[in-house]
Amino acid sequence: MSRHGKGTPVQDQAKGQADASLERRLVELAWTDPAFAELLRKDPRRALANVGVQVSPDVKIDVRQQRATRFIS
């Protein structure tokens, strides 16, 4: 990492791919596991911990649920 906290373009791309992969995994779990979906809505920090993701207490988690009749941008 550089002293400004940014990675190299390759590191940034790898992080973006990892983020997208995690997002896909969470969406798939929420779609296929009603108990996980409910936990994600009620206690997202605990739901993330259940899949091995630790989130700092000072990070705000914003969970958005998309439905076929609603588009979230």
C-alpha positions in Angstrom: 0.0 0.0 0.0 1.1 3.5 -0.6 1.3 6.0 2.2 -2.0 7.4 1.2 -3.9 4.2 1.9 -4.6 3.3 -1.7 -3.4 0.0 -3.1 -1.9 -0.6 -6.5 -4.4 -1.0 -9.4 -4.0 -4.8 -9.2 -4.7 -4.7 -5.5 -7.7 -2.4 -6.0 -9.1 -4.7 -8.7 -8.6 -7.8 -6.5 -10.4 -6.1 -3.6 -13.2 -5.1 -5.9 -13.5 -8.7 -7.1 -13.5 -10.0 -3.5 -16.2 -7.5 -2.5 -18.4 -8.5 -5.5 -17.9 -12.2 -4.6 -18.9 -11.6 -1.0 -21.9 -9.6 -2.2 -23.0 -12.5 -4.5 -22.5 -15.0 -1.7 -24.7 -12.9 0.7 -27.4 -12.5 -1.9 -27.4 -16.2 -2.7 -27.6 -17.1 1.0 -30.4 -14.6 1.6 -32.4 -16.0 -1.4 -31.9 -19.6 -0.4 -31.8 -19.6 3.4 -34.8 -17.8 5.0 -33.2 -18.0 8.4 -30.1 -16.2 7.1 -32.2 -13.6 5.3 -34.1 -12.9 8.6 -30.9 -12.6 10.6 -29.4 -10.3 7.9 -32.4 -8.0 8.3 -32.5 -8.1 12.1 -28.7 -8.3 13.0 -26.5 -7.8 10.0 -23.3 -7.8 12.0 -24.1 -11.2 13.4 -25.1 -12.5 10.0 -21.9 -11.4 8.5 -19.9 -12.9 11.4 -21.7 -16.2 10.6 -20.1 -16.2 7.2 -16.7 -15.2 8.5 -16.8 -11.5 8.0 -15.9 -9.4 11.0 -17.0 -5.8 10.8 -15.7 -3.0 13.1 -18.3 -1.6 15.5 -17.8 1.9 14.0 -18.8 0.7 10.5 -22.5 1.3 9.6 -24.1 -1.6 7.8 -26.8 -0.8 5.4 -28.9 -3.8 4.2 -31.2 -3.3 1.3 -33.6 -5.8 0.1 -34.5 -5.8 -3.5 -37.8 -7.2 -4.8 -39.0 -8.0 -8.3 -41.4 -5.0 -8.0 -38.8 -2.5 -6.7 -35.5 -1.3 -8.1 -32.8 0.0 -5.7 -30.1 2.3 -7.0 
